[in-house]
Amino acid sequence: MAGHQEQRRELPGHIAAALAGAGGPTDSAGQPWAGRSLDGDAAKIHNFEDDDGSADSGYLAAVAALLDGNGSEADVVSALATARVFVPVVATLAEEAAGVDGLHADKQADMALVTLKAPDGRTAMPVFTSADALERWHPEARPVAVYAARAALSAVSEGAQLLVLDPGSDYTFVVRRPAMWALAQQKDWTPSYLDDQLEAALASTVSGFRTVRRLETQPGAGVASLTADGRQVPGGGAGPELRVVLFLEDGLDAVAVQALVAQLNEAWARMDSFAEGVDSIEVKLQRAAQEPAQH
């Protein structure tokens, strides 16, 4: 995921709680922290017992199927629903504390979540399926282990629209806003381009426009993603994920078409199912006379 990094001072409650729990006198196995280094393997800040920091097997299987063309991005998101991931936090310097007699106290370190700025300006939260992947991406970041649903909740609270899995790795999977919200609410997710009810709702909005013969939804160009070596993958892209095809009567000029699309966009924006289920769209115009014959 391209773009610069941002750091926020305040942590969401569940991340703060995870850090507070990890900062007690003992770890989750009852072993004292005193005298232990926070370098290397000891830097793993989490309370998942017997966790070796490797990626969830269900997620790896779902991604492998997607890469082979036998799976779907919905399967990957479904696998994430029960997977443990790592959220990176980094140390930042707080304001210098007031001292005595004109002296200044040492600066104090805070912990901050890391967010990214996507190329289109949206805020994205990076999460990692393994501790090694996080360390390669940001060696100084500390991994906080949470279930992916908790990471999605954290992303929502940070105002992020995207959840980015393993940025900088051989394959990066982007969880778009509707899927991220579904994860946060622990609900099943259906991609907008496969949602028959959404297509029917969108189609109902064109019934009042004489010049629109029919509406159809398809996967958008932004559904696909790329591996580090340039191989295209049928899922995990940042969007637009929904293509709306409008079959129009002949004879419309550019001004009329522009006005039509603007009116439809306004109508779609008022639909709850559209607002909740669609991350971003592309509209394709086609002459009704060019429709393939129905058999």
Buried (B, 14 or more C-beta within 10 A) or exposed (E): BEBEEBBBEEBBEBBBEBBEEBEEEEBBEEEEEEEEEEEEEEBBBBBEEEBEBEBBEBBBBBBEBBBEEEBBBBBBBBBBBEBBBBBBBBEBEEEEEEEEEEEEEEEEEBBBBBBBBBEEEBBBBBBBBBBBBBBEBBEEBBBBBBBBBBBBBBBBBBEBBBBBBBBBBEBBBBBBBBBBBBBBEEEEBBBBBEBEEBBEBBBEBBEEBEBBBEBBBBBBEBBBBEBEEEEEBBBBBBBBBBBBBBBBEEEBEEEEBEEBBEBBEEBBEEBEBBEEBBBBBBBEBBEBEEEEEEE
